Amino acid sequence: MSRFSSLQEELANLYYDRSKHSVYQTLPKFVEEALGFNFSIDQQWRGDEVRMAYLSDLIDWSDKRVVDIGANTGYFSLNLARHHGCRAICYESNARHCRLIERIADYFAMQDICVVERSVGIREVGSMVEADVALLLNVLHHVGHDFDQTRVNSPSEVENYCIEYLARLRTRVSTLVLQMGYNWGGNKTTPIIAVSDTRKFFDYQRRILSLAGWRIARGGMAFRDAAGISYRDLDLSALTGDSAAALRIGAESRLVQNLSVQEGMSEFYRRPLLLCRAEYASSRADSPAASSPKS
């Protein structure tokens, strides 16, 4: 058996492990092209490639140390390390997914990929390595199901958990890229906020970030036109005002009410993708969650 065939078979076995979050991320293009096969995910559903294009230009990733919390099979970390010169530490609880990332990194001699086999719950976040940037993509709404099962028992408890979690995270990194889902545990029968109300969900995230000591510096939403789907910057001045007026999609100077431009798109595309900078919370500075989290 050739080295390629052996590696392909090993990666396939690791990828299709039948866990809850397997067959969940696309393999990076450079892996597909070098090995001659792929595990492509429907981009109309999940949009890894579209999000990666937006992330690529979000900040200067070169020489940054990045922690990828809930890395899954490493799509974002591997791409950022390969093409943008960052050093990535992948925290992932699925042992088979950890092994898959390691095998890809070994094959491509990627010295800037480190894999840590563990989940990062609220107690663990304070012991992570210090880094420049944290990727926290579609993780937090799974609290109480996939991690910290005893901490959150209903959608109404997610908000306070997120405030405390993000406040602790602020002690480890100064920049955060956040995306989270509308439904607690990813279950559509237990919504945190109705998926149809994008404006309310943005306000929900803005509140928890502010109380945890973070400022939204840039935000993007998926936008569909004749050329396909891409992420565009939102006009944050419209989003952070007191009125619920129409929002401006910056690149298009187009006004839309409650982001109705997203009608007919999958939930992944309806989730805001936010770049946040650490600062002290101003609205609840004396809060234990915002200033000195419980141990």
TORBA-359918 format. One line per field, with one value per residue (C-alpha): residue number from 1; x, z, y. Coordinates in steps of 0.25 Angstrom, whole numbers, plus 5000, padded with zeros to 4 digits. Layout:
seq: c(NUM	...) $
east: c(X	...) $
up: c(Z	...) $
north: c(Y	...) $
//
This chain:
seq: c(1	2	3	4	5	6	7	8	9	10	11	12	13	14	15	16	17	18	19	20	21	22	23	24	25	26	27	28	29	30	31	32	33	34	35	36	37	38	39	40	41	42	43	44	45	46	47	48	49	50	51	52	53	54	55	56	57	58	59	60	61	62	63	64	65	66	67	68	69	70	71	72	73	74	75	76	77	78	79	80	81	82	83	84	85	86	87	88	89	90	91	92	93	94	95	96	97	98	99	100	101	102	103	104	105	106	107	108	109	110	111	112	113	114	115	116	117	118	119	120	121	122	123	124	125	126	127	128	129	130	131	132	133	134	135	136	137	138	139	140	141	142	143	144	145	146	147	148	149	150	151	152	153	154	155	156	157	158	159	160	161	162	163	164	165	166	167	168	169	170	171	172	173	174	175	176	177	178	179	180	181	182	183	184	185	186	187	188	189	190	191	192	193	194	195	196	197	198	199	200	201	202	203	204	205	206	207	208	209	210	211	212	213	214	215	216	217	218	219	220	221	222	223	224	225	226	227	228	229	230	231	232	233	234	235	236	237	238	239	240	241	242	243	244	245	246	247	248	249	250	251	252	253	254	255	256	257	258	259	260	261	262	263	264	265	266	267	268	269	270	271	272	273	274	275	276	277	278	279	280	281	282	283	284	285	286	287	288	289	290	291	292	293	294	295) $
east: c(5000	5005	5008	4997	4987	4991	4989	4976	4970	4975	4969	4956	4955	4958	4949	4936	4936	4921	4922	4912	4922	4928	4927	4925	4936	4942	4957	4966	4968	4983	4980	4970	4979	4992	4985	4975	4962	4953	4942	4934	4923	4911	4915	4901	4899	4911	4920	4934	4941	4933	4936	4950	4951	4945	4954	4967	4965	4959	4973	4988	4990	5005	5013	5001	4999	4984	4976	4965	4955	4947	4956	4948	4956	4965	4960	4962	4975	4981	4978	4982	4996	4998	4994	4995	5007	5001	5004	4992	4988	4976	4968	4959	4952	4950	4963	4961	4959	4972	4979	4974	4980	4993	4994	4991	5001	5012	5010	5011	5023	5015	5023	5013	5001	5000	4988	4983	4973	4963	4950	4951	4940	4939	4949	4959	4959	4967	4978	4980	4993	4993	4991	4988	4975	4965	4955	4942	4934	4920	4924	4917	4903	4907	4909	4901	4901	4916	4923	4920	4908	4905	4906	4895	4881	4873	4874	4871	4884	4893	4895	4901	4910	4915	4918	4927	4933	4937	4942	4951	4956	4959	4971	4977	4975	4973	4966	4954	4947	4933	4922	4911	4897	4883	4879	4884	4892	4889	4875	4864	4854	4862	4865	4873	4867	4858	4866	4857	4861	4876	4875	4871	4882	4893	4888	4889	4903	4907	4901	4909	4922	4921	4918	4930	4939	4940	4937	4932	4942	4937	4925	4921	4909	4906	4901	4895	4896	4897	4912	4908	4910	4920	4922	4921	4924	4913	4911	4913	4909	4895	4895	4900	4890	4877	4868	4864	4865	4869	4884	4894	4902	4915	4920	4907	4902	4889	4878	4871	4861	4865	4875	4864	4875	4877	4864	4865	4879	4884	4885	4901	4900	4890	4900	4908	4923	4930	4944	4945	4956	4958	4955	4949	4934	4928	4913	4916	4930	4927	4921	4929	4927	4932	4944	4948	4942	4940	4950) $
up: c(5000	4996	5007	5001	5001	5016	5020	5013	5019	5033	5031	5026	5039	5048	5041	5040	5055	5056	5068	5070	5063	5052	5037	5042	5036	5022	5020	5016	5001	5002	5008	4998	4986	4992	4995	4984	4992	5000	5011	5005	5014	5007	5007	5006	5020	5027	5020	5025	5012	5012	5027	5025	5014	5023	5035	5026	5024	5038	5045	5042	5046	5044	5056	5065	5075	5073	5082	5075	5085	5080	5068	5063	5051	5050	5038	5042	5050	5039	5029	5037	5041	5026	5019	5029	5038	5051	5062	5066	5079	5076	5088	5084	5093	5082	5082	5068	5063	5071	5064	5050	5052	5057	5045	5035	5042	5042	5028	5024	5034	5040	5053	5057	5060	5074	5079	5093	5095	5105	5105	5110	5120	5130	5140	5129	5121	5132	5130	5115	5109	5108	5093	5084	5078	5082	5072	5079	5067	5070	5083	5094	5091	5094	5108	5117	5106	5101	5112	5126	5127	5141	5140	5130	5130	5121	5110	5121	5128	5116	5117	5131	5128	5115	5123	5133	5122	5113	5125	5129	5114	5114	5124	5114	5101	5096	5083	5081	5069	5073	5066	5074	5070	5074	5079	5093	5090	5075	5078	5070	5081	5091	5085	5093	5083	5071	5059	5051	5060	5056	5062	5076	5075	5072	5084	5093	5089	5090	5104	5109	5102	5109	5122	5121	5117	5102	5091	5077	5067	5055	5051	5038	5033	5021	5009	4997	4983	4968	4971	4983	4998	5005	5018	5018	5029	5037	5040	5055	5058	5053	5062	5074	5075	5083	5071	5064	5051	5038	5038	5027	5020	5019	5006	4999	5006	5006	5017	5022	5033	5043	5033	5025	5014	5021	5018	5013	5018	5027	5042	5041	5031	5041	5052	5054	5052	5062	5064	5079	5087	5102	5110	5124	5126	5128	5131	5142	5146	5160	5155	5159	5145	5139	5148	5157	5153	5163	5164) $
north: c(5000	5014	5024	5033	5021	5018	5032	5034	5022	5026	5040	5035	5026	5037	5047	5038	5034	5035	5045	5056	5066	5057	5060	5074	5082	5082	5078	5089	5091	5089	5075	5071	5076	5069	5055	5055	5053	5061	5061	5072	5078	5085	5100	5104	5098	5101	5111	5108	5113	5126	5128	5125	5136	5146	5142	5143	5158	5160	5163	5161	5147	5146	5142	5142	5131	5126	5117	5109	5105	5093	5092	5080	5074	5087	5094	5108	5106	5098	5108	5120	5113	5109	5121	5133	5129	5128	5118	5110	5102	5093	5090	5078	5067	5057	5048	5044	5058	5061	5050	5055	5069	5063	5054	5065	5074	5063	5060	5075	5078	5088	5092	5103	5093	5088	5079	5078	5067	5073	5082	5096	5098	5109	5104	5101	5114	5121	5110	5111	5116	5131	5135	5147	5142	5132	5125	5122	5117	5111	5105	5113	5110	5095	5097	5088	5077	5075	5081	5087	5078	5082	5097	5100	5093	5102	5113	5124	5120	5121	5136	5137	5125	5132	5145	5138	5129	5141	5149	5138	5137	5152	5148	5139	5146	5161	5158	5148	5143	5139	5132	5125	5118	5122	5109	5103	5090	5092	5087	5095	5091	5099	5113	5123	5134	5131	5129	5138	5150	5153	5167	5162	5151	5162	5170	5158	5155	5170	5170	5158	5162	5176	5171	5161	5173	5171	5182	5178	5184	5178	5169	5161	5154	5145	5152	5146	5152	5147	5144	5134	5136	5144	5151	5166	5176	5181	5196	5195	5209	5205	5192	5199	5210	5210	5210	5197	5204	5197	5192	5196	5185	5193	5188	5190	5202	5194	5196	5184	5182	5172	5166	5160	5158	5145	5139	5125	5123	5113	5116	5115	5127	5134	5135	5148	5146	5156	5161	5166	5173	5172	5184	5186	5185	5198	5195	5184	5187	5182	5169	5156	5151	5163	5166	5155	5142	5131	5120) $
//
